[in-house]
Amino acid sequence: MEQFAIIASHPPDQCPTANETIRKLFLNRAPEMPKLAERLGVEYLAGPIISTEHKSVAIVRAKNVESVRNLAIESGMIQWNTVEILHGVSMDQALEEINKLKPIY
């Protein structure tokens, strides 16, 4: 299983706190997110954490990026957010990779 960060951001006028259409969409779909994630094989490790900067962040584990992308699409998250999906590795794996490289400077 791979690890990913999902970073979603939207302008203030598309925020569920300000936009009634987005609010209804968000309130209807938010309770369905855990079931959708489970169906797509996406496991939340942290979050989603929602900030006052009109951003949310979640750390997930999934078999592949396509599963995470499908979560963003099927949840409708992409309809009012810019969604960035970042692939990452554990600290242990990063340390292992660093130790295989020779410094260039």
Backbone bond lengths (Angstrom), bond angles and torsions (degrees), N, CA, C in turn:
res aa  C-N    CA-C-N  psi(-1)  N-CA   C-N-CA  omega(-1)  CA-C   N-CA-C  phi
1 M - - - 1.454 - - 1.530 108.76 -
2 E 1.291 115.15 139.51 1.460 122.55 -179.30 1.533 109.77 -100.79
3 Q 1.331 115.95 158.21 1.464 121.16 178.24 1.528 109.72 -109.02
4 F 1.337 114.90 142.79 1.454 121.29 -179.35 1.525 109.47 -140.34
5 A 1.316 115.06 150.36 1.460 121.25 168.51 1.523 106.43 -107.26
6 I 1.322 115.38 133.74 1.466 121.11 174.58 1.519 106.46 -108.96
7 I 1.320 116.22 118.12 1.460 121.38 179.05 1.524 107.03 -116.21
8 A 1.317 115.79 118.27 1.462 120.92 -179.07 1.528 108.40 -117.93
9 S 1.327 116.26 135.11 1.469 120.21 178.19 1.521 109.30 -139.66
10 H 1.328 114.34 152.42 1.459 120.22 -179.80 1.522 109.06 -146.15
11 P 1.333 117.04 157.35 1.464 119.99 175.80 1.535 109.69 -73.21
12 P 1.321 117.45 157.27 1.470 120.25 -178.49 1.526 114.24 -54.10
13 D 1.322 118.27 -34.95 1.462 119.12 -177.98 1.531 112.91 -74.06
14 Q 1.333 117.52 -9.85 1.460 122.02 176.18 1.526 111.92 -104.84
15 C 1.322 116.87 9.00 1.457 121.89 -178.32 1.527 110.67 -77.19
16 P 1.320 117.63 138.40 1.462 119.61 176.76 1.534 113.59 -58.77
17 T 1.322 117.44 -19.83 1.458 119.35 177.64 1.522 112.11 -77.28
18 A 1.332 117.77 -18.14 1.462 122.02 -175.38 1.523 113.59 -116.95
19 N 1.305 117.29 -27.68 1.457 121.84 -171.49 1.533 109.34 -110.56
20 E 1.318 116.63 116.28 1.467 120.45 -174.55 1.528 112.83 -64.69
21 T 1.315 117.73 -38.37 1.467 120.59 179.13 1.523 110.30 -63.82
22 I 1.320 116.74 -46.68 1.469 121.47 179.21 1.529 109.91 -65.75
23 R 1.328 117.13 -38.16 1.465 120.68 179.09 1.528 110.18 -58.56
24 K 1.315 117.91 -48.06 1.466 121.63 179.93 1.522 110.66 -61.48
25 L 1.316 115.92 -44.51 1.457 121.02 178.39 1.529 110.45 -59.30
26 F 1.316 116.10 -48.60 1.467 121.92 -178.55 1.530 110.91 -62.70
27 L 1.327 117.63 -47.88 1.464 120.92 -177.86 1.526 112.38 -65.12
28 N 1.325 117.32 -31.52 1.461 120.45 178.14 1.522 112.20 -76.65
29 R 1.310 116.77 -36.84 1.472 119.96 -173.48 1.517 114.16 -91.57
30 A 1.314 118.66 -28.10 1.473 121.02 -176.93 1.527 112.94 -55.44
31 P 1.337 119.26 -44.87 1.471 118.23 179.80 1.525 113.78 -64.81
32 E 1.323 117.79 -20.81 1.465 122.26 -178.84 1.533 113.03 -85.08
33 M 1.330 117.09 -13.27 1.474 120.94 -173.77 1.533 113.28 -57.64
34 P 1.336 120.22 -45.63 1.479 118.04 -179.78 1.527 113.23 -59.78
35 K 1.328 117.18 -41.70 1.474 120.07 179.55 1.527 110.99 -67.23
36 L 1.330 116.24 -41.24 1.461 120.47 178.52 1.522 110.25 -62.99
37 A 1.319 116.62 -45.86 1.466 120.71 178.91 1.526 110.65 -59.09
38 E 1.322 116.32 -45.04 1.469 120.14 179.81 1.531 110.83 -61.53
39 R 1.333 116.61 -44.10 1.469 120.54 179.80 1.525 111.28 -61.22
40 L 1.334 116.81 -35.62 1.461 121.25 -178.31 1.530 112.93 -86.89
41 G 1.327 117.25 -2.96 1.456 120.41 179.56 1.514 113.25 78.53
42 V 1.333 116.17 29.65 1.461 121.54 178.98 1.523 108.15 -109.48
43 E 1.329 116.32 125.83 1.463 122.28 -179.65 1.525 109.37 -110.87
44 Y 1.326 116.57 124.53 1.470 120.87 176.20 1.517 109.25 -75.54
45 L 1.323 116.50 125.57 1.460 122.57 174.67 1.523 110.48 -97.46
46 A 1.330 116.11 -32.52 1.470 122.50 177.03 1.514 108.50 -154.83
47 G 1.320 115.29 140.69 1.450 120.75 176.60 1.508 112.53 85.50
48 P 1.308 114.90 -168.12 1.451 126.90 6.83 1.532 112.22 -69.30
49 I 1.318 113.86 139.62 1.455 122.56 175.28 1.520 105.97 -105.10
50 I 1.319 116.37 122.78 1.465 121.67 -176.09 1.518 108.68 -107.60
51 S 1.335 116.32 130.08 1.464 120.92 -175.76 1.518 111.65 -112.77
52 T 1.329 115.60 167.67 1.462 121.07 176.54 1.521 111.85 -78.91
53 E 1.315 118.27 -1.19 1.465 122.64 176.53 1.526 111.21 -89.22
54 H 1.328 116.59 14.67 1.470 122.28 -179.38 1.528 111.08 62.61
55 K 1.333 115.27 39.54 1.459 122.45 177.55 1.518 109.22 -134.14
56 S 1.319 114.52 151.49 1.461 119.90 169.64 1.523 107.72 -134.07
57 V 1.322 114.44 151.22 1.458 121.11 -178.19 1.519 108.08 -134.60
58 A 1.310 116.24 135.96 1.458 121.84 173.40 1.521 108.27 -137.46
59 I 1.315 115.25 144.86 1.459 121.55 173.50 1.524 105.72 -109.63
60 V 1.322 115.22 126.00 1.461 120.34 -176.38 1.517 110.97 -130.69
61 R 1.321 113.86 164.03 1.461 120.98 174.12 1.527 106.00 -123.54
62 A 1.326 116.19 135.96 1.465 121.06 179.71 1.518 109.13 -154.18
63 K 1.307 115.69 163.21 1.465 121.32 179.20 1.520 111.41 -63.99
64 N 1.352 115.62 -36.52 1.460 119.24 -176.58 1.531 109.88 -158.63
65 V 1.311 115.20 168.75 1.465 120.54 -178.39 1.524 111.32 -66.97
66 E 1.316 117.75 -28.13 1.460 120.33 179.61 1.521 111.48 -60.67
67 S 1.328 117.01 -37.62 1.466 120.66 178.10 1.526 111.10 -63.33
68 V 1.323 116.27 -41.52 1.462 120.86 179.80 1.522 110.02 -69.55
69 R 1.311 116.32 -41.40 1.467 120.93 177.05 1.523 110.73 -60.69
70 N 1.328 116.57 -42.48 1.461 120.25 178.32 1.525 111.39 -62.84
71 L 1.320 117.63 -34.75 1.465 121.01 175.86 1.524 110.11 -61.84
72 A 1.316 116.82 -45.38 1.469 120.95 179.56 1.525 111.24 -62.70
73 I 1.313 116.46 -38.20 1.467 120.60 -178.78 1.528 111.24 -75.99
74 E 1.327 117.02 -54.51 1.463 120.33 -174.09 1.524 113.27 -66.67
75 S 1.320 117.15 -26.47 1.467 120.27 177.99 1.520 111.27 -77.00
76 G 1.331 116.77 -16.04 1.462 120.79 -175.55 1.515 112.64 84.21
77 M 1.316 117.34 1.91 1.464 122.21 -178.50 1.528 111.41 -53.37
78 I 1.326 116.62 -34.61 1.468 120.19 -177.24 1.520 112.79 -73.74
79 Q 1.332 116.98 -9.19 1.461 119.59 -177.37 1.521 113.67 -77.99
80 W 1.332 118.17 -18.88 1.462 119.30 176.28 1.527 112.45 -134.89
81 N 1.328 116.42 2.98 1.462 121.52 -179.50 1.520 111.64 -125.62
82 T 1.299 115.04 153.09 1.450 121.35 160.78 1.520 104.49 -87.54
83 V 1.321 117.80 125.61 1.458 121.50 -175.55 1.520 109.56 -115.07
84 E 1.309 114.62 124.77 1.463 121.58 177.21 1.526 107.51 -113.32
85 I 1.317 116.58 130.11 1.460 122.11 178.78 1.523 107.44 -114.85
86 L 1.325 115.60 116.10 1.465 121.03 -178.26 1.522 109.98 -108.61
87 H 1.314 116.18 127.96 1.461 121.11 175.57 1.518 108.02 -84.10
88 G 1.305 116.80 136.93 1.461 120.67 179.22 1.513 110.93 -139.87
89 V 1.306 114.98 173.13 1.461 121.57 177.66 1.523 108.43 -130.34
90 S 1.316 115.74 164.61 1.463 120.50 178.48 1.529 109.91 -68.77
91 M 1.311 115.99 162.25 1.465 120.56 177.97 1.524 110.36 -60.04
92 D 1.329 117.61 -40.61 1.467 120.53 178.90 1.525 111.47 -60.58
93 Q 1.321 116.07 -43.21 1.463 119.04 179.57 1.524 110.69 -67.29
94 A 1.327 117.25 -40.23 1.465 120.29 178.47 1.524 110.59 -62.01
95 L 1.325 116.97 -42.58 1.473 120.58 178.80 1.523 110.95 -63.29
96 E 1.317 116.79 -40.41 1.456 120.99 177.72 1.530 110.88 -61.90
97 E 1.324 116.27 -42.98 1.467 120.72 179.21 1.526 111.01 -65.37
98 I 1.321 117.06 -43.00 1.464 120.97 179.87 1.525 110.47 -61.44
99 N 1.320 116.87 -41.38 1.461 120.57 -178.47 1.527 113.17 -66.83
100 K 1.322 117.82 -18.06 1.465 121.59 178.12 1.526 111.92 -83.23
101 L 1.313 117.02 -14.38 1.469 121.16 -176.67 1.530 112.26 -99.28
102 K 1.307 115.26 143.82 1.461 120.14 173.32 1.521 107.75 -90.26
103 P 1.345 118.45 136.90 1.451 120.26 177.52 1.537 110.81 -58.03
104 I 1.310 117.30 146.07 1.469 120.13 179.89 1.526 111.87 -100.76
105 Y 1.305 118.09 -6.33 1.471 121.08 178.84 1.513 110.19 -126.52
